[in-house]
């Protein structure tokens, strides 16, 4: 979708703690917005496994938009490898 809208997309692979690395990349790239999906774990499930979204919300250097995954997409994504993307947009592009 980003490519169709002519938004520059850069693929990155980073090793480390996911939440910390997402925040680090956002800082390095002077990002204005982080958009990410969550599976919606709450309560004990959140405490037991931790939440990347929670870490990013608390430590991000910019605004964070969280989208809750639908049950169908969450179930299918468990069997595929995640891909990290950094999208850089110029001011006024929206």
C-alpha positions in Angstrom: 0.0 0.0 0.0 2.8 2.5 0.8 4.5 1.8 -2.5 1.3 2.5 -4.4 1.0 5.8 -2.6 4.7 6.6 -3.5 5.7 6.7 0.2 9.4 5.9 0.6 9.8 2.5 2.4 13.0 1.2 3.9 13.3 -2.4 5.2 15.4 -2.9 8.3 16.4 -6.0 10.3 17.7 -5.3 13.8 18.7 -7.7 16.6 17.8 -6.9 20.2 14.8 -6.2 22.3 11.9 -5.4 19.9 10.5 -2.4 21.8 13.9 -0.8 22.5 15.0 -1.3 18.8 11.7 0.2 17.5 12.3 3.3 19.6 16.0 3.4 18.7 15.2 3.3 15.0 12.5 5.9 15.4 15.0 8.2 17.1 17.7 7.6 14.5 15.4 8.4 11.6 13.7 11.3 13.3 10.3 9.6 12.9 7.1 11.6 13.5 4.9 8.5 13.9 5.2 4.8 14.7 2.3 2.6 13.5 2.1 -0.9 14.9 -0.3 -3.7 15.4 -1.1 -5.5 18.7 -2.9 -8.7 19.5 -4.7 -7.0 22.3 -3.3 -9.1 25.3 -4.3 -7.6 28.6 -4.1 -8.5 32.3 -2.1 -11.6 33.2 -1.3 -12.4 29.5 0.3 -8.9 29.2 2.4 -9.4 32.4 3.4 -12.9 31.5 4.7 -12.2 28.0 5.3 -8.5 28.0 4.1 -6.2 25.3 6.2 -4.6 22.6 3.4 -2.1 22.0 3.4 -1.2 25.7 7.1 -0.5 25.7 7.0 1.5 22.5 4.0 3.6 23.8 5.9 4.4 27.0 9.4 5.1 25.4 8.8 6.3 21.9 10.3 9.6 20.8 7.2 10.4 18.7 3.5 9.7 18.4 2.4 6.0 18.3 -0.7 4.7 16.6 -1.7 1.2 17.7 -4.0 -0.9 15.5 -5.6 -4.0 17.0 -5.2 -7.0 14.7 -8.4 -8.8 13.7 -8.7 -12.3 15.0 -8.3 -13.8 11.5 -5.1 -11.8 10.7 -3.7 -12.5 14.1 -4.2 -16.3 13.7 -2.6 -16.3 10.2 0.3 -14.2 11.3 1.5 -16.7 13.9 2.8 -18.8 11.0 4.7 -16.2 9.1 7.9 -14.3 9.9 7.5 -10.7 10.8 8.9 -8.0 8.6 10.1 -4.7 10.1 9.6 -1.6 8.0 10.6 2.0 8.6 8.5 4.5 6.6 9.9 8.0 6.3 7.5 10.7 5.3 8.3 14.4 4.6 6.3 17.0 6.5 3.1 17.9 4.6 3.0 14.5 2.8 -0.3 13.7 4.5 
